[in-house]
Amino acid sequence: MNEGKRSQMIRYIIDESVLSFEVSRELGIALLRWAADRADRFVLTLDESVYVDPLGVIRLFEPFSIEVTRHEGGSTIITGETPPASLTDLVTDRSFLNKSVSGDLTNVEDVAFYILQRRHYLAADYGRTQILFIDPIEISQLRSLLRDVGLDESVLKELPFDPT
């Protein structure tokens, strides 16, 4: 990525502190769908200790042409190409969890979407923290989408850009 393009990127975090649980979850799912629809690659991080059937959860992603890397200690990384439409529903179905986790949005520890090698969206800590890495055109599109579905765009808070 050239330096001019990098300087146009803006990081936004989702400030959910003023939202009810229901609105926060609705917003999180809308953002997941928005980011997934634009992505050409996804990466999921799973902590196998939080699932009733960890291998069963991993098998749910197999139809998506994925690469699975299992690490000692129960961490699994699932990498795939263009996210299928059903991915958002799959990662927000919390019935797979056998114990409580910190966030309320996803059933995976981290979800990252990429566009042309650029991280576009990150939901970390089971959706507790959501960060968008977007350009001015994308933020305009996102604000329009949020208004169209009746969600408050003021929850998008700009952060200093960090290319890491």
Phi, psi and omega in degrees: 000133180283161185297323179299316179294318180299321183291342179275347181287141180232137175262135175235139172250151179267118179267103183262007187298336182258007185255148172289165179303314183297315180292320179300316180293317178299316178297315180300317179293320178298318179292319176302312180298315181300313181291318180297322180297337183259347189279153173246002178200149176225153176225127178244140175245125181242137170258106188300340183290347183263003184252147173297315182224085185302319180292326176296321178296315179299319180298332179300333183269349185303325180295351186266017180055071186243166170242129182247129177237115179261135181246155174302146180093359173093009178269136180230135177249127176246123180241135179216167178276210186317122182297130176289159182303328184280355184299317181300315178298320182295315183279351177254003176277101186276003179291346179284342186281141177256357177207164182291144175233168190296318183266170183244004187261308188246166175257008176241149184301312179222145172232127177230137175244142183234148171233118179048053178071000179261126175295129186253325186208142175221126169247112184250160175056051179059035177089359180299321180242124177239128180231134176250138177243094191224163180262172183301326178293316180295322180294324176297316178297318181294317178298320178298315178300314181299316177298318182299326180262010174078022178260152185279114181288348181291350178284351176277114181246124181288140177240156173300145182284134176230110187290358181278000000 
